[in-house]
Amino acid sequence: MTHTTDQPTRGASGAVVPVLAFAGIVVAVMQTLLVPVIKDLPQLLGTEPSNATWVLTSTLLSGAVATPIMGRLGDLYGKRRMLVLSLAVMVVGALVSALTSDLLTMIAGRTLQGFAMGAIPLGIGLMRDMLPREKLGSAMALMSSSIGVGGGLALPAAALVAQHMDWHALFYGAAGLGVLSIALTFLVVPESPMRAEGSFDVAGAIGLSAGLVLLLLPITKGSDWGWSSGTTLGLFAASVAVLLLWGVFELRHSAPLVDLRTTARPAVLFTNLASIMVGVSFYVVSLVLPQLLQLPKATGYGLGQSMVTAGLLVAPLGLTMMFTAPVYARLSAKYGPKTTLILGMLIIGIGYGAGLGLMSAAWQSLVIAVVLGAGIGLAYSSLPALIVGAVPASETGAANGLNTLMRSIGTSVSSAVIGMVLANTANHVGGVAVPTMHGFRVSFLIATGAVAVGLVLALLLPKRSRPAEVAQHTQLRASSEEDAVLAGAEEVLRGFRGRVLDAAGVPVARAKVTLIDRRGRQAGATLSAEDGTYALAVPAEGAYVLAAKAAGHGPLASSATHAGDDRAVDLDLALPGETVSA
């Protein structure tokens, strides 16, 4: 059940969005921080190449595990609190890595850094809870795109540091950014009053963590172990068994870590599956272009650029994603997030298709980065709006955490598959594997195929939200609370509608009306219009509680039952007092 704390909450200032987006960028830096020194890691850590890859793999694994868990903890105990905790763990991990050249200690530090990935869904949840609806679309778009923005901007910065300083300075810089982000969050971002009642599902968290580790380990290490090896196949089989058992447990749990029934809704399911494809497409360009740019011209196809120049040429990928956020807001307000997701997928497909013939000059890499940045920016921006519009407010953190997990799975799959392709198509010169143009083109074809699958999934998204989701989706696109209420009243096919009145029968404007289902979870929420009217859709037949609250009036909680047919039940709510039939 969702409830609001009794303590007054500070108003959200105009700096909330950039501060939360900055936190997302800082977290995303962890993913590409070591890309400029990947080839040198075995020598720097005094180990074999297969062991050195764990420095990257450990961050992906911990990030995948942390996102849904931190999202649920945020729903229960406060999103800002968990956001700060995520950043603090990242800072500790960065300092651990900065002070060591030992492989195991480095892996431990990188594992702690990966836990910060939970900050992305927590930031989106905070925005939903605090921002006016007319600003929410562009804000969530910027927060969602921060994953790509941070990754893109980190490449040239990390390359510059790695080329001119000791590589440990990368971690000191990351720790400093984390401390700055924590300070800004404390100063600017208020805690959300929204809470989900219940306890944390410890068994569910352990089951999900075990299943994800068993799934992602063979994905990230399959190239080294062999895709048909007993270890790889055994881990895949174990992951399927564990995740199936976890799913059965979650379905029977009264307060699950992830509400699988909500996740199974077409609007949520197809969005999450499309997110995997977007994650695949994003990571391909991050792996291919820097290598193509830095290969010597003596290969016949390499572009012979320095580490820093290569980073600068790829940086527009992240910059374009950042500048796409306001464009997305306008397009989504007019056409909806499904349309912008489809448009983004089409642009990504065009970028990779054109990229197959644009690999012969440095400026062509710049064009590819800009086009793909625009497409990925639109696609990433659409995902949180689709998720938020399909789940109750009390599940925003957990649902966006799961969506971020889907993207992480996409990047992990992309890393493993593209790494295998480049390795198997490489030329060996003097014992050194040199990627070939054929490998680069095959990688782009794989990305194009992933985008095609994602486009089909986007087309399968429902054209119209289910009744329980209509009010939330309408509120995300409305220019004001009153417009949202009126639009919602027109679209409600089954649910409750009426007026909020005071004891004298005078309409009460801007009263918050919350719909709570039989499991104690929020099924919808809205604000009454100037004439006191409200409208809330119901997901199914059954008993509900309508809770009404307004400044200067006592709260009201009243039981009501809906038969589940396609009609609206007229119900007026009197503050304070009893429910009055209209």
C-alpha positions as CSV (number, residue, x, y, z in Angstrom):
1,M,0.0,0.0,0.0
2,T,1.3,3.4,-0.9
3,H,1.1,6.2,1.6
4,T,2.5,9.7,2.1
5,T,4.6,10.7,5.1
6,D,3.1,13.2,7.5
7,Q,6.2,15.3,7.5
8,P,6.2,18.3,5.1
9,T,8.4,17.9,2.1
10,R,10.6,20.6,0.7
11,G,9.4,21.9,-2.7
12,A,11.4,20.6,-5.6
13,S,13.6,23.4,-7.0
14,G,14.6,23.9,-10.6
15,A,18.0,22.3,-9.9
16,V,16.5,18.9,-9.1
17,V,16.5,17.6,-12.7
18,P,20.2,18.6,-13.5
19,V,21.4,17.2,-10.2
20,L,19.7,13.9,-10.7
21,A,20.8,13.7,-14.3
22,F,24.4,14.5,-13.1
23,A,24.1,11.5,-10.7
24,G,23.1,9.3,-13.6
25,I,26.0,10.5,-15.7
26,V,28.5,9.9,-12.8
27,V,27.1,6.4,-12.5
28,A,27.3,5.7,-16.2
29,V,31.0,6.8,-16.2
30,M,31.8,3.5,-14.4
31,Q,30.8,1.5,-17.5
32,T,33.4,3.1,-19.9
33,L,36.0,4.3,-17.4
34,L,38.5,1.6,-18.3
35,V,37.8,1.3,-22.0
36,P,40.9,3.3,-23.0
37,V,43.2,1.0,-21.0
38,I,41.4,-2.3,-21.7
39,K,44.3,-3.7,-23.8
40,D,46.8,-2.8,-21.1
41,L,45.0,-4.2,-18.1
42,P,46.8,-7.6,-18.1
43,Q,50.2,-5.9,-17.9
44,L,49.0,-3.3,-15.4
45,L,47.5,-5.9,-13.1
46,G,50.2,-8.6,-13.7
47,T,47.7,-11.3,-14.8
48,E,46.4,-13.1,-17.9
49,P,44.0,-11.4,-20.3
50,S,41.2,-13.8,-19.4
51,N,41.5,-12.8,-15.7
52,A,41.8,-9.1,-16.5
53,T,38.4,-9.1,-18.1
54,W,36.8,-9.7,-14.7
55,V,37.6,-6.1,-13.9
56,L,34.9,-5.2,-16.4
57,T,32.6,-8.2,-15.9
58,S,32.3,-7.7,-12.2
59,T,30.9,-4.2,-12.7
60,L,28.3,-5.4,-15.1
61,L,27.2,-8.3,-12.8
62,S,26.9,-6.1,-9.7
63,G,25.1,-3.4,-11.6
64,A,22.6,-5.9,-13.0
65,V,21.9,-7.3,-9.5
66,A,21.7,-3.9,-7.8
67,T,19.2,-2.1,-10.1
68,P,15.9,-4.0,-9.2
69,I,17.0,-4.4,-5.5
70,M,17.8,-0.7,-5.0
71,G,14.6,0.3,-6.8
72,R,12.5,-1.8,-4.4
73,L,14.4,-0.5,-1.4
74,G,13.8,3.0,-2.6
75,D,10.0,2.4,-2.9
76,L,10.0,1.1,0.7
77,Y,12.5,3.4,2.6
78,G,13.0,6.5,0.5
79,K,14.4,7.0,-3.0
80,R,16.8,9.8,-2.1
81,R,18.2,7.8,0.8
82,M,18.9,4.8,-1.5
83,L,20.3,7.1,-4.2
84,V,22.8,8.5,-1.8
85,L,23.6,5.0,-0.5
86,S,24.3,3.8,-4.1
87,L,26.6,6.7,-4.8
88,A,28.4,6.2,-1.5
89,V,29.1,2.5,-2.3
90,M,30.4,3.7,-5.6
91,V,32.8,6.1,-4.0
92,V,34.1,3.5,-1.6
93,G,34.6,1.1,-4.6
94,A,36.5,3.8,-6.6
95,L,38.8,4.5,-3.7
96,V,39.5,0.8,-3.2
97,S,40.5,0.5,-6.9
98,A,42.5,3.7,-6.8
99,L,44.8,2.3,-4.1
100,T,45.6,-1.1,-5.6
101,S,47.1,-2.9,-8.5
102,D,46.2,-6.3,-7.1
103,L,43.7,-8.2,-9.3
104,L,41.4,-9.5,-6.6
105,T,41.2,-6.2,-4.7
106,M,40.6,-4.4,-8.0
107,I,37.7,-6.7,-8.8
108,A,36.2,-6.1,-5.4
109,G,36.4,-2.3,-5.9
110,R,34.9,-2.6,-9.3
111,T,32.1,-4.8,-8.0
112,L,31.2,-2.0,-5.4
113,Q,31.2,0.6,-8.2
114,G,28.6,-1.4,-10.2
115,F,26.1,-1.1,-7.3
116,A,25.7,2.6,-8.3
117,M,23.6,1.6,-11.3
118,G,20.6,1.6,-9.0
119,A,20.8,5.4,-9.1
120,I,19.2,5.5,-12.5
121,P,15.7,4.1,-11.6
122,L,15.8,5.8,-8.3
123,G,16.3,9.2,-10.0
124,I,13.4,8.5,-12.4
125,G,11.2,7.6,-9.4
126,L,12.1,10.8,-7.6
127,M,11.2,12.8,-10.7
128,R,7.8,11.1,-11.0
129,D,7.1,11.8,-7.3
130,M,8.1,15.5,-7.3
131,L,7.9,17.2,-10.7
132,P,4.9,18.8,-12.3
133,R,3.5,16.6,-15.0
134,E,4.3,19.1,-17.8
135,K,8.0,18.8,-16.9
136,L,8.1,15.1,-16.2
137,G,8.5,13.8,-19.8
138,S,11.7,15.7,-20.6
139,A,13.1,15.2,-17.2
140,M,12.8,11.4,-17.3
141,A,14.1,11.4,-20.9
142,L,17.3,13.2,-19.7
143,M,17.7,10.8,-16.7
144,S,17.2,7.7,-18.9
145,S,19.7,9.0,-21.5
146,S,22.3,9.8,-18.8
147,I,23.4,6.2,-19.2
148,G,24.6,6.9,-22.7
149,V,25.6,10.4,-22.0
150,G,28.0,9.4,-19.2
151,G,29.4,6.5,-21.2
152,G,30.0,8.7,-24.3
153,L,31.6,11.6,-22.4
154,A,33.7,9.4,-20.3
155,L,35.6,8.0,-23.3
156,P,37.6,11.1,-24.2
157,A,38.0,12.2,-20.6
158,A,39.3,8.8,-19.5
159,A,41.5,8.6,-22.6
160,L,43.1,12.0,-21.8
161,V,43.8,11.0,-18.2
162,A,45.1,7.6,-19.2
163,Q,47.5,9.0,-21.8
164,H,49.1,11.7,-19.6
165,M,48.7,10.4,-16.0
166,D,48.9,7.2,-13.9
167,W,45.8,5.1,-14.7
168,H,44.8,5.1,-11.0
169,A,43.9,8.7,-11.4
170,L,40.7,7.5,-13.3
171,F,39.4,6.1,-10.0
172,Y,40.3,9.2,-7.9
173,G,38.4,11.3,-10.5
174,A,35.4,9.0,-10.3
175,A,35.4,9.1,-6.5
176,G,35.5,12.9,-6.6
177,L,32.5,13.1,-9.0
178,G,30.6,10.7,-6.7
179,V,31.3,12.9,-3.6
180,L,30.2,16.0,-5.5
181,S,27.0,14.2,-6.6
182,I,26.2,13.1,-3.1
183,A,26.7,16.7,-1.8
184,L,24.4,18.2,-4.5
185,T,21.8,15.5,-3.8
186,F,21.7,16.4,-0.1
187,L,21.5,20.1,-0.9
188,V,19.0,20.2,-3.7
189,V,16.9,17.0,-3.9
190,P,14.1,16.5,-1.3
191,E,13.1,13.1,-0.2
192,S,10.0,11.7,-1.8
193,P,7.0,11.3,0.5
194,M,5.8,8.3,-1.5
195,R,6.3,4.9,0.2
196,A,5.2,1.4,-0.4
197,E,4.2,-0.4,2.8
198,G,5.5,-3.9,3.5
199,S,8.8,-5.5,4.1
200,F,11.8,-6.2,1.8
201,D,11.7,-9.5,0.1
202,V,15.1,-10.9,1.2
203,A,14.5,-14.4,-0.3
204,G,13.4,-12.8,-3.6
205,A,16.5,-10.6,-3.7
206,I,18.8,-13.6,-3.1
207,G,17.0,-15.7,-5.7
208,L,17.1,-12.9,-8.3
209,S,20.7,-12.2,-7.6
210,A,21.7,-15.9,-7.9
211,G,19.7,-16.3,-11.1
212,L,21.2,-13.2,-12.7
213,V,24.8,-14.1,-11.8
214,L,24.3,-17.6,-13.2
215,L,22.8,-16.1,-16.4
216,L,25.3,-13.2,-17.0
217,L,28.5,-15.1,-16.1
218,P,28.3,-17.4,-19.2
219,I,27.1,-14.5,-21.4
220,T,30.1,-12.4,-20.5
221,K,32.7,-15.3,-20.3
222,G,31.3,-17.6,-22.9
223,S,34.0,-16.6,-25.5
224,D,36.8,-17.5,-23.0
225,W,35.2,-20.7,-21.7
226,G,33.7,-21.9,-25.0
227,W,30.0,-21.6,-25.8
228,S,29.6,-25.4,-25.9
229,S,31.7,-26.1,-22.8
230,G,30.2,-27.9,-19.8
231,T,30.7,-24.8,-17.6
232,T,28.9,-22.5,-20.0
233,L,25.9,-24.8,-20.7
234,G,25.7,-25.8,-17.0
235,L,25.5,-22.2,-15.8
236,F,22.8,-21.4,-18.4
237,A,20.8,-24.4,-17.3
238,A,21.2,-23.5,-13.6
239,S,20.1,-19.9,-14.3
240,V,16.9,-21.1,-16.0
241,A,16.1,-23.4,-13.0
242,V,16.8,-20.8,-10.4
243,L,14.9,-18.0,-12.2
244,L,11.9,-20.3,-12.7
245,L,11.9,-21.2,-9.0
246,W,12.3,-17.5,-8.1
247,G,9.3,-16.7,-10.4
248,V,7.1,-19.2,-8.6
249,F,8.1,-17.9,-5.2
250,E,7.4,-14.3,-6.3
251,L,4.0,-15.1,-7.6
252,R,3.1,-16.6,-4.2
253,H,4.7,-13.9,-2.1
254,S,2.4,-11.2,-0.7
255,A,5.0,-8.4,-1.1
256,P,7.3,-9.6,-3.9
257,L,10.5,-7.9,-4.9
258,V,9.1,-7.8,-8.5
259,D,5.4,-7.9,-9.2
260,L,5.5,-10.4,-12.0
261,R,1.8,-9.9,-12.8
262,T,2.5,-6.3,-13.5
263,T,5.6,-7.2,-15.4
264,A,3.6,-9.5,-17.6
265,R,1.3,-6.7,-18.9
266,P,2.0,-6.2,-22.6
267,A,3.0,-2.5,-22.1
268,V,5.6,-3.6,-19.5
269,L,6.7,-6.8,-21.1
270,F,7.3,-5.5,-24.6
271,T,9.0,-2.4,-23.3
272,N,11.5,-4.5,-21.3
273,L,12.2,-6.8,-24.2
274,A,12.7,-3.8,-26.5
275,S,15.1,-2.4,-23.8
276,I,17.4,-5.4,-24.3
277,M,17.6,-4.6,-28.0
278,V,18.4,-0.9,-27.3
279,G,21.1,-2.0,-24.9
280,V,22.7,-4.3,-27.5
281,S,22.7,-1.5,-30.2
282,F,24.2,1.1,-27.8
283,Y,27.1,-1.1,-26.8
284,V,28.1,-2.2,-30.4
285,V,29.0,1.4,-31.5
286,S,30.9,1.9,-28.2
287,L,33.0,-1.2,-28.9
288,V,33.6,-0.8,-32.7
289,L,34.3,2.8,-33.4
290,P,37.1,3.4,-30.9
291,Q,39.0,0.4,-32.2
292,L,38.5,1.3,-35.8
293,L,39.7,4.8,-35.2
294,Q,42.8,3.8,-33.3
295,L,44.0,1.0,-35.6
296,P,47.1,2.1,-37.6
297,K,46.6,3.0,-41.2
298,A,49.2,0.3,-42.1
299,T,46.3,-2.2,-41.8
300,G,44.7,-0.7,-44.8
301,Y,41.5,0.2,-43.1
302,G,42.5,1.6,-39.7
303,L,42.1,5.3,-39.3
304,G,45.3,5.9,-37.3
305,Q,43.9,8.3,-34.6
306,S,45.3,8.8,-31.1
307,M,43.4,7.5,-28.0
308,V,42.2,11.0,-27.2
309,T,41.2,11.9,-30.7
310,A,39.2,8.7,-31.0
311,G,37.5,9.5,-27.7
312,L,36.6,13.0,-29.0
313,L,35.2,11.6,-32.2
314,V,32.9,9.2,-30.3
315,A,31.9,11.7,-27.7
316,P,29.1,13.2,-29.9
317,L,27.2,9.9,-29.3
318,G,26.6,11.0,-25.7
319,L,26.2,14.7,-26.4
320,T,23.5,14.0,-29.0
321,M,21.7,11.8,-26.6
322,M,21.6,14.6,-24.1
323,F,20.3,17.2,-26.5
324,T,17.7,14.7,-27.7
325,A,15.8,14.8,-24.4
326,P,13.9,18.1,-25.0
327,V,13.1,17.0,-28.6
328,Y,11.7,13.7,-27.2
329,A,9.5,15.7,-24.8
330,R,7.8,17.6,-27.6
331,L,7.4,14.5,-29.8
332,S,6.1,12.4,-26.9
333,A,3.6,15.0,-25.8
334,K,2.1,15.1,-29.3
335,Y,2.4,11.4,-30.4
336,G,3.1,9.4,-27.3
337,P,6.2,7.5,-26.1
338,K,5.4,4.4,-28.2
339,T,5.8,6.5,-31.4
340,T,9.1,8.0,-30.2
341,L,10.4,4.6,-29.4
342,I,9.6,3.4,-32.9
343,L,11.1,6.5,-34.4
344,G,14.3,6.0,-32.3
345,M,14.6,2.4,-33.5
346,L,14.2,3.5,-37.1
347,I,17.0,6.1,-36.7
348,I,19.3,3.6,-35.1
349,G,18.7,1.2,-37.9
350,I,19.5,3.9,-40.5
351,G,22.7,4.8,-38.6
352,Y,24.0,1.2,-38.5
353,G,22.9,0.6,-42.1
354,A,24.7,3.7,-43.4
355,G,27.6,2.9,-41.1
356,L,28.3,-0.3,-43.1
357,G,29.6,2.0,-45.9
358,L,31.0,4.9,-43.7
359,M,34.1,3.4,-42.2
360,S,36.9,4.9,-44.4
361,A,37.4,8.3,-42.8
362,A,37.4,9.8,-39.3
363,W,34.7,12.3,-40.1
364,Q,32.4,9.4,-41.1
365,S,32.7,8.0,-37.6
366,L,31.6,11.4,-36.3
367,V,28.5,11.2,-38.6
368,I,27.7,7.7,-37.4
369,A,28.1,8.8,-33.7
370,V,25.7,11.7,-34.2
371,V,23.0,9.7,-36.0
372,L,23.1,6.8,-33.6
373,G,23.2,9.2,-30.6
374,A,19.9,10.8,-31.8
375,G,18.2,7.4,-32.3
376,I,19.4,5.8,-29.0
377,G,18.5,9.0,-27.2
378,L,14.9,8.9,-28.4
379,A,14.7,5.2,-27.7
380,Y,16.2,5.5,-24.2
381,S,14.0,8.5,-23.4
382,S,10.8,6.6,-24.3
383,L,11.4,3.6,-22.0
384,P,10.8,5.2,-18.5
385,A,7.6,7.0,-19.8
386,L,6.3,3.7,-21.0
387,I,7.1,1.9,-17.7
388,V,5.8,4.7,-15.5
389,G,2.6,4.9,-17.5
390,A,2.0,1.2,-16.9
391,V,2.7,0.6,-13.2
392,P,1.3,2.0,-9.9
393,A,3.3,4.9,-8.3
394,S,4.4,2.6,-5.4
395,E,6.2,0.3,-7.9
396,T,8.0,3.0,-9.9
397,G,11.5,2.4,-8.4
398,A,11.3,-1.4,-8.7
399,A,9.8,-1.3,-12.2
400,N,12.4,1.1,-13.6
401,G,15.1,-0.9,-11.8
402,L,13.9,-4.0,-13.7
403,N,13.9,-2.0,-17.0
404,T,17.4,-0.7,-16.3
405,L,18.4,-4.4,-15.7
406,M,17.0,-5.3,-19.1
407,R,19.3,-2.7,-20.7
408,S,22.3,-4.1,-18.7
409,I,21.5,-7.5,-20.0
410,G,21.5,-6.1,-23.5
411,T,24.9,-4.5,-23.0
412,S,26.3,-7.7,-21.5
413,V,25.0,-9.8,-24.4
414,S,26.4,-7.2,-26.8
415,S,29.8,-7.2,-25.1
416,A,30.0,-11.0,-25.3
417,V,28.8,-11.5,-28.8
418,I,30.7,-8.6,-30.4
419,G,33.8,-9.6,-28.5
420,M,33.5,-13.2,-29.9
421,V,32.9,-11.9,-33.4
422,L,35.9,-9.6,-33.4
423,A,38.1,-12.3,-31.9
424,N,37.0,-15.0,-34.4
425,T,37.5,-12.6,-37.4
426,A,40.8,-11.1,-36.3
427,N,44.1,-11.4,-38.1
428,H,47.0,-12.6,-35.9
429,V,50.1,-10.5,-36.6
430,G,53.2,-11.3,-34.5
431,G,51.0,-13.1,-31.9
432,V,48.7,-10.0,-31.6
433,A,45.0,-10.3,-32.7
434,V,44.1,-7.3,-34.9
435,P,40.4,-6.8,-35.6
436,T,39.4,-6.8,-39.2
437,M,37.0,-4.7,-41.3
438,H,34.9,-7.8,-41.9
439,G,34.5,-8.2,-38.1
440,F,33.5,-4.5,-37.8
441,R,30.8,-4.9,-40.5
442,V,29.5,-8.1,-39.0
443,S,29.1,-6.3,-35.7
444,F,27.1,-3.5,-37.3
445,L,24.9,-6.1,-39.0
446,I,24.3,-7.8,-35.6
447,A,23.3,-4.4,-34.2
448,T,21.0,-3.8,-37.2
449,G,19.3,-7.1,-36.6
450,A,18.9,-6.3,-32.9
451,V,17.2,-3.0,-33.8
452,A,14.9,-4.8,-36.2
453,V,13.8,-7.2,-33.4
454,G,13.4,-4.1,-31.1
455,L,11.2,-2.4,-33.7
456,V,8.9,-5.4,-34.0
457,L,8.6,-5.4,-30.2
458,A,7.8,-1.7,-30.1
459,L,5.1,-2.2,-32.7
460,L,3.6,-4.8,-30.5
461,L,3.1,-2.3,-27.6
462,P,-0.6,-1.7,-27.0
463,K,-1.9,1.3,-28.9
464,R,-3.9,2.3,-25.9
465,S,-3.1,1.9,-22.3
466,R,-5.2,-0.5,-20.2
467,P,-7.9,1.2,-18.1
468,A,-5.8,1.2,-14.9
469,E,-3.0,2.9,-16.8
470,V,-5.0,5.5,-18.7
471,A,-5.1,8.1,-15.9
472,Q,-1.4,7.9,-15.2
473,H,-0.5,8.0,-19.0
474,T,-2.8,10.9,-19.5
475,Q,-1.2,12.8,-16.6
476,L,2.3,12.3,-18.0
477,R,1.2,14.0,-21.2
478,A,-1.2,16.7,-19.9
479,S,-0.1,20.3,-19.6
480,S,-1.7,20.7,-16.2
481,E,-3.4,18.8,-13.4
482,E,-6.9,20.0,-14.4
483,D,-6.4,19.0,-18.1
484,A,-5.3,15.5,-16.8
485,V,-8.5,15.1,-14.8
486,L,-10.7,16.2,-17.7
487,A,-8.9,14.0,-20.2
488,G,-9.0,11.1,-17.8
489,A,-12.7,11.5,-17.3
490,E,-13.3,11.2,-21.0
491,E,-11.2,8.1,-21.3
492,V,-12.4,6.1,-18.3
493,L,-14.4,3.2,-19.5
494,R,-14.7,1.4,-16.2
495,G,-13.9,2.9,-12.8
496,F,-15.0,5.6,-10.4
497,R,-15.9,9.2,-11.2
498,G,-17.6,12.0,-9.4
499,R,-16.8,15.1,-7.3
500,V,-14.9,15.9,-4.2
501,L,-17.0,18.1,-1.9
502,D,-16.5,19.7,1.5
503,A,-19.0,19.3,4.4
504,A,-21.2,22.1,3.0
505,G,-21.4,20.4,-0.4
506,V,-19.0,22.9,-2.1
507,P,-16.6,21.4,-4.7
508,V,-13.0,21.0,-3.6
509,A,-10.4,21.7,-6.3
510,R,-6.9,20.0,-6.4
511,A,-7.8,17.3,-3.9
512,K,-5.7,14.2,-4.2
513,V,-7.8,11.1,-4.8
514,T,-6.0,7.7,-4.5
515,L,-7.3,4.3,-5.6
516,I,-6.1,1.4,-3.5
517,D,-6.7,-2.2,-4.4
518,R,-7.5,-5.2,-2.2
519,R,-3.8,-6.0,-1.8
520,G,-3.2,-2.5,-0.3
521,R,-1.4,-1.2,-3.4
522,Q,-2.0,2.0,-5.3
523,A,-3.9,1.3,-8.5
524,G,-4.3,5.0,-9.5
525,A,-4.2,8.6,-8.4
526,T,-5.4,11.9,-9.6
527,L,-6.2,15.5,-8.6
528,S,-9.7,16.9,-8.7
529,A,-10.4,19.7,-11.2
530,E,-11.6,23.3,-10.4
531,D,-15.2,22.0,-10.3
532,G,-14.2,19.1,-8.0
533,T,-14.6,16.4,-10.6
534,Y,-12.3,13.4,-10.6
535,A,-12.0,10.1,-12.6
536,L,-10.1,6.9,-11.8
537,A,-10.1,3.7,-13.8
538,V,-9.9,0.3,-12.3
539,P,-7.8,-2.7,-13.5
540,A,-10.4,-5.3,-12.7
541,E,-13.5,-6.0,-10.7
542,G,-13.3,-6.1,-6.9
543,A,-13.2,-4.1,-3.7
544,Y,-11.2,-0.8,-3.6
545,V,-10.6,2.0,-1.2
546,L,-10.8,5.6,-2.4
547,A,-8.7,8.0,-0.2
548,A,-9.2,11.7,-0.6
549,K,-7.1,14.4,0.8
550,A,-7.0,18.2,0.4
551,A,-5.4,21.2,2.2
552,G,-7.7,22.6,4.9
553,H,-9.9,19.5,5.0
554,G,-9.8,16.3,6.9
555,P,-8.8,13.1,5.0
556,L,-11.4,10.6,3.8
557,A,-11.0,6.8,3.1
558,S,-14.0,5.0,1.8
559,S,-14.6,1.5,0.5
560,A,-16.2,0.9,-2.9
561,T,-16.8,-2.1,-5.1
562,H,-16.7,-2.2,-8.9
563,A,-18.3,-5.1,-10.9
564,G,-15.6,-4.9,-13.6
565,D,-17.9,-4.2,-16.5
566,D,-17.3,-1.4,-18.9
567,R,-19.0,1.4,-17.0
568,A,-18.1,4.1,-14.6
569,V,-19.5,4.2,-11.1
570,D,-20.6,7.7,-10.0
571,L,-19.3,8.4,-6.5
572,D,-19.0,11.7,-4.8
573,L,-16.5,12.1,-1.9
574,A,-17.3,14.4,1.0
575,L,-14.4,16.0,3.0
576,P,-14.6,15.4,5.9
577,G,-17.5,12.9,6.2
578,E,-18.9,9.9,4.5
579,T,-19.1,8.9,0.9
580,V,-22.2,10.3,-0.8
581,S,-23.8,8.5,-3.8
582,A,-24.1,10.9,-6.7
